[in-house]
Amino acid sequence: MPEVGLGAALERFELQMQGEDYCVVDIVDGQQASIVLNALPEFPLEVKPERARQFVAAWRERNRIQGHPFEVHKEQREV
């Protein structure tokens, strides 16, 4: 993920399943995003922000339907 400059907006989603960290989704300036899976931290996936939000929504819905305990922590800030 490119370095975040001053004034860049950061939207972060931390996904947890059954009390374990699953991945972190970062969206910077609404123009670039990354998904970092805890199982493969050395291979961050760069995606478009819309795709990153779709991933979070799909992950949330799949776990809800399957009845798995999960949490999504959302943080939004200016850095």
Secondary structure, 3 states (H helix, E strand, C coil): CCCCCCCCEEEEEEEEECCEEEEEEEEECCCEEEEEECCCCCCCEEECHHHHHHHHHHHHHHHHHHCCCEEEEEEEEEC
